[in-house]
Amino acid sequence: MPNRSTPPRNAHIHLVSDSTGETIYRVARACLVQFSDIEAINHVWSLVRSPAHLERVLAGIAAHPGPVMFTLVNDTLRAALQDGCRKANVPLIPVLDPVIGALGSYFGLASGAVPGKQHSLDAEYFGRIDAMTFALAHDDGQSTWNLNEADIILVGVSRTSKTPTCMYLANRGVKAANVPLIPTIPLPETLFATTKPLIVGLTNDPNRLVQVRRNRMESLQEREMTDYTDIEQVRAEVNFARRLFAEQNWPVVDVTRRSIEETAASILQLYRERLGEQ
C-alpha cells in the first residue's frame, strides 16, 4: 500500500499530437490516475505538423524531461521525435495498450489496475459543470459585470465561432465568456478592466465570413441582402476588429476553415503559455 503521508511526486508528462490533442489528453488522464503517488504536470503539444513546431516540442522536452506520449502519423516527424527522446533519455510512448505499462516502468510503481478509476474524478466533473454554467451565463456579451471571473474571454465579430468554442472550452473545465464585436456599439468597460482572464481575438476571412452569414440567414429563412452579408461591410468589420486586437495587444486566432476543436486547441495553447505551464 502507498504511504499516504508522503506527498505526491511531481512528474512532467508531454502529450504530442498532430491534431487537437483531445484524444491523447483523455488517454493520459485515464492512465495516470492509476498512479496515486504521482502528481502529473501535463505539457500538451497540439497541431504538431511541421519540423519547426517539433523543434519547439523537443526543446520543451529537454527543459522538462519526462515521458512523451504521442499521436503522429507523419513518418518524418515520428522519426525526429524518437531521435530527440532517445537523446533526452526519456521514454516515447504510443498511446493505448502500452501506456500504463510504460509509465509504470518509468515511475517504478505497479499499476493500481482499478477498472474505471478515471470516473472517480468528481472534482473535475463538477468543475466542468461549473464552467458550462458560466459559459451559458456569459454568452454573447451577457453578465459583463463579472467578466474578471473568466479564465478566457473571446472577442470577435458575428459568426467567428465564439459560442461553440466557449462551450468546447467549458467541457474542458475552462470558464470562457464571449463578447461580440459590433463597430457601432462600444465594448463593455469591464472587458478592458479585467486582470485575470486571457482575452483572445477571433477573426475570419471576410469572404468565408460572408458565406457563413448567408448560410445562417438562409437557415432562418431571411434571404434579404443587408450590411450583415455585404462583403465591403464585412471587410470593414474584420479590419476594425484586427486593429482593436493589435491596439490591445490581444493574441489572435484565425478561425478560417478551422474546426472548433482546432480553434480551441490553439486557444488552450495560448492559455497554458500565459500560465507558464509550457
Buried (B, 14 or more C-beta within 10 A) or exposed (E): EEEEEEEEEEBBBBBBBBBBBBBBBEBBBBBBBBBBBBEBBBBBBBBBBEEEBBEEBBEBBEEBBBBBBBBBEBEEBBEBBBEBBEEBEBBBBEBEEEBBEBBBEBBEBEBEEEEEBBEEBEEEEEBBEEBBEBBBEBBEBEBBEEBBBBBBBBBBBBBBBBBEBBBBBBBBBBBBBBBBBEEEEEBBEBBEEBEEBBBBBBBBBBEBBBBBBBEBBEEEEEEEEEEBBBEEBBBBBBEBBBEBBEEEEBBBBBBBEBBBBBBBBBBBBBBBEBEEEB
